[in-house]
Amino acid sequence: MTWSLNNIQEHESRHVLQTYARQPVVFVRGVGSRLYDTDGREYLDFISGIGVTSLGHAHPGLTAVIADQAATLLHTSNLYYHPYQAEAAMLLAQFSGLSRTFFCNSGTEAVEACLKFARRYWYTQGATERIGFVALEGSFSGRTMGALSVTHSENYREPFGPLIGPVTFVDPHKPDDLTAAVTDTTAAIIAEPILGEGGIRPLSPKFAAAINGACERTGALYIADEVQSGLGRTGYPFYAPALGLRPDLTSVGKALGGGIPVGAALVSERVAKMVSPGDHGSTYGGNPLSARAAAFVLDQLKNGLLDRVNTVSVHFERRLRTLALRYPSIVEVRGVGLMRGLQLNIDSTRVVNAAREHGLLVNRTDERVVRMLPALTVEATDIDDAVDILDNVLAAAASETAP
Ligand code: PLP
């Protein structure tokens, strides 16, 4: 059968559970920061599968290790050893300062594991009343029941109650509210250092200080949800420490496997001491294929990729700020490194759709934010091309709304 957009849409509408609102394009291959559709049309990929394809598409080194591993050994389960979990975990410990890793398959599972380990930390010490979580308004931590419980949007949560509790949500602009919410029944505070789905909003240093203060005062643990902001996206290995935060647990996913599904909960030694064999597990988590892909991505980060992100990010930010000076529809340029959001005062869906028609893939978060998460290997020339397309799209939007 030859697949076209129309017949794929028709088959999906009958046989695929309708949980996604897909954009009308079928991609068949990619290279670097470019994707190609069924008509051979080229697109600049500035969303990278929502921050996943960290090394770009069809990276020769990653392709080679995946192919080699697939031809050698795909899966044995966590009943046995293989060499690559230790390799990836060692690199994660070097980057995060958190000595131990639990491997899973996605961001939501990484958050789930962090929530469980936080409760286990207190349970092991007999503090069975310390079960509460404090999370942030605007947070998104995933779709499984635990992660959903610490995700703020009522649209996501409401149909699935009762969720786990107690969870208190606080406004990330109000450090005093955080201080008041954290008590000696709080197991952990969970916060993305940059709210990703919540509109690319970094926490303020004052709010970060309030998290540290609340943890010191009550002993509550801090879980950094770095599924989106972690692993080089901001130019730092992790962004929470860059804000002065000291996580006891960190969730990672997305960029970790460069496109191979893998997530991880990074755990401090003092939390790890309270976790016992059998407390948590996963059939697939960290199998030879995903752990080897993760080890490869981490090795790239260690050997020059972070420096590259930092160099290219300066150019990206400069180009976005210049664009903002030209268009009053851009209210704010937010984010760090290669995690960027343009806060608009016009409908961002229109901008996203027009950009795609001009060959640029970005997406919408929040109501009026255009989000950009290019591959960490993005070239300065790709950035120039992307910003030029945004320039055309915003100029057209401005002329449509001009009196
Ligand atoms: N945490 C954060 C900060 C995220 O941005 C996401 C996904 O967007 C998740 C958790 C959930 O990750 P996944 O979709 O891989 O389950």
Residues whose N, C-alpha, C, O or C-beta is under 5 A from the ligand:
A	BS01	PLP	S106 G107 T108 E109 F140 S141 G142 E192 G196 D225 V227 Q228 G253
